[in-house]
Amino acid sequence: MSETGTIVKNGLWDNNVIFVQLLGMCPLLGVSTNAVNGIGMGLATTFVLVGSNVVVSWVRNFIPNDIRIPAFVIIIASFVTVVDLMMNAFFLSLHKVLGIFIPLIVVNCAILGRAEAFACKNKALPSVIDGLSTGLGFTLALFILGSCRELLGSGKLFGMDVLGPSYHPAIGFILPPGAFIVLGFILVAVRWLNARQAKA
């Protein structure tokens, strides 16, 4: 597999920030009450990941090693401000639902981790691919968890009735404890799939 393919596969699945590294759990559990919220939060985080990775890769040789982490945080915070203002301007209803979790992207350790582990050691193009694949892997995890919680908690998906009027919604899956329960089953399924793939 090519280097680019390896970066993409690592970000999307093999080294997924949620399924494997268990990073960024706060927004995952806090906003994944339905599929739309999950996709919105995931794409906002992807934007910040790609933008901060590019800038960090550009300025990596000019930042003294002793202050690199504060510098990375400032870069990340700048992109979080941009995405916060853009969502407020163009996606107001989603911005209101996601609320405080948008500014909190700046403390998502998955983003700082990619800046420190990858972008500060690589050129811009590989850093863009890494940020994009890692962000889409994060979005995938949010979408799967949000879809499961919405389906079980309301019988709907993307606001459309899927399970019919005879289904009795299990409200608990929309509440915080439901997020932990569904995430646990998803992690078991991911481990089972990886183990099965390793044996094949």
Disulfide bonds with the S-S distance in Angstrom:
none
